[in-house]
Amino acid sequence: MSATTARRTPTVVKLGGSCLDDLAGAWWDDLARHAQERPLVLVHGWSKPLKRLSARYHEPSAILRDRYGNQSRWTTPEVIEDIKTVSAELAESVLGRLERRGVTAERLLGSDGLVSAGEGERWWWREKQLVELENLVGPITGVDPSALKNLQPGHAYLVTPLARNAAGQEVNTDADRAAAAVAGATGARDLVLVTDVAHLLVDGEPVPRITARAAAEFRDKGATGGMRKKLRAAGEALERGVERVVIGSAPVTDLLAARTGTVITRT
């Protein structure tokens, strides 16, 4: 890849909602330096801010499980509005941190022409019964990168991973998988999943490098919770043409240099 091509190729970074409060000033300094060299697209989570907003998001009833065993936040129109509320506050903080470091930045709702979603599951377990519920979630079916009109070094986008379905409704999507879809659609070489754990752990041991196939096997047999979703997102990113996915909690340049974290590649 030539230097000119590299400067046009974005880096996509997913910021975990559970770790945003713990990212120190030096972490943001590092990200801003990287953003001066490459276009930057950030996709954020909102789990921790949403729980801070209201105690009801701590309740077990806030999470649904479908007939296949997949978990989802029970998303109503009110929840969509709460997501927008906390993400606007989060965006003010993130964009301010970047702009104070010389990187221009803007927020974009995925539902404003960037991310489209398909029909969501309608049958969910409630009190040991499968019942039909409207849950405003949906699988990502497409990303229109033309919505990111200013992809250039020195500028960053912060994407709130909502989407719009065929009926025109705003729906909730998984932030890791949204980041994977955005990375594939924008031709990103790298997807970085910043989380609150330093590495993927297999049998309690940190894994510095793993193939997509081995990661998928571990995902289906040993991974749990958030890491299972991250490994699914990593596989989807690689299938969409991303060269590597890095998972970890360190500064982005350290993760990209494989000094820490876990690197996942196709082979």
Secondary structure in CASP SS format (residue, H / E / C, confidence):
PFRMAT SS
TARGET T0000
AUTHOR 0000-0000-0000
METHOD secondary structure of the structure
MODEL  1
M C 1.00
S C 1.00
A H 1.00
T H 1.00
T H 1.00
A H 1.00
R H 1.00
R H 1.00
T C 1.00
P C 1.00
T E 1.00
V E 1.00
V E 1.00
K E 1.00
L E 1.00
G C 1.00
G C 1.00
S C 1.00
C C 1.00
L H 1.00
D H 1.00
D H 1.00
L C 1.00
A C 1.00
G H 1.00
A H 1.00
W H 1.00
W H 1.00
D H 1.00
D H 1.00
L H 1.00
A H 1.00
R H 1.00
H H 1.00
A H 1.00
Q H 1.00
E H 1.00
R C 1.00
P C 1.00
L E 1.00
V E 1.00
L E 1.00
V E 1.00
H E 1.00
G C 1.00
W C 1.00
S H 1.00
K H 1.00
P H 1.00
L H 1.00
K H 1.00
R H 1.00
L H 1.00
S C 1.00
A H 1.00
R H 1.00
Y H 1.00
H H 1.00
E C 1.00
P H 1.00
S H 1.00
A H 1.00
I E 1.00
L E 1.00
R E 1.00
D E 1.00
R C 1.00
Y C 1.00
G C 1.00
N C 1.00
Q E 1.00
S E 1.00
R E 1.00
W C 1.00
T C 1.00
T C 1.00
P H 1.00
E H 1.00
V H 1.00
I H 1.00
E H 1.00
D H 1.00
I H 1.00
K H 1.00
T H 1.00
V H 1.00
S H 1.00
A H 1.00
E H 1.00
L H 1.00
A H 1.00
E H 1.00
S H 1.00
V H 1.00
L H 1.00
G H 1.00
R H 1.00
L H 1.00
E H 1.00
R C 1.00
R C 1.00
G C 1.00
V C 1.00
T E 1.00
A E 1.00
E E 1.00
R E 1.00
L E 1.00
L E 1.00
G C 1.00
S C 1.00
D C 1.00
G C 1.00
L C 1.00
V E 1.00
S E 1.00
A E 1.00
G C 1.00
E C 1.00
G C 1.00
E C 1.00
R C 1.00
W E 1.00
W E 1.00
W E 1.00
R E 1.00
E C 1.00
K C 1.00
Q E 1.00
L E 1.00
V E 1.00
E E 1.00
L C 1.00
E C 1.00
N C 1.00
L C 1.00
V E 1.00
G C 1.00
P C 1.00
I E 1.00
T E 1.00
G E 1.00
V E 1.00
D C 1.00
P H 1.00
S H 1.00
A H 1.00
L C 1.00
K C 1.00
N C 1.00
L C 1.00
Q C 1.00
P C 1.00
G C 1.00
H E 1.00
A E 1.00
Y E 1.00
L E 1.00
V E 1.00
T E 1.00
P C 1.00
L E 1.00
A E 1.00
R E 1.00
N E 1.00
A C 1.00
A C 1.00
G C 1.00
Q C 1.00
E E 1.00
V E 1.00
N E 1.00
T C 1.00
D C 1.00
A H 1.00
D H 1.00
R H 1.00
A H 1.00
A H 1.00
A H 1.00
A H 1.00
V H 1.00
A H 1.00
G H 1.00
A H 1.00
T H 1.00
G C 1.00
A C 1.00
R C 1.00
D E 1.00
L E 1.00
V E 1.00
L E 1.00
V E 1.00
T C 1.00
D C 1.00
V C 1.00
A C 1.00
H C 1.00
L E 1.00
L E 1.00
V E 1.00
D C 1.00
G C 1.00
E E 1.00
P E 1.00
V E 1.00
P C 1.00
R E 1.00
I E 1.00
T E 1.00
A H 1.00
R H 1.00
A H 1.00
A H 1.00
A H 1.00
E H 1.00
F H 1.00
R H 1.00
D H 1.00
K H 1.00
G C 1.00
A C 1.00
T C 1.00
G H 1.00
G H 1.00
M H 1.00
R H 1.00
K H 1.00
K H 1.00
L H 1.00
R H 1.00
A H 1.00
A H 1.00
G H 1.00
E H 1.00
A H 1.00
L H 1.00
E H 1.00
R C 1.00
G C 1.00
V C 1.00
E C 1.00
R E 1.00
V E 1.00
V E 1.00
I E 1.00
G E 1.00
S C 1.00
A C 1.00
P C 1.00
V H 1.00
T H 1.00
D H 1.00
L H 1.00
L H 1.00
A C 1.00
A C 1.00
R C 1.00
T C 1.00
G C 1.00
T E 1.00
V E 1.00
I E 1.00
T E 1.00
R C 1.00
T C 1.00
END
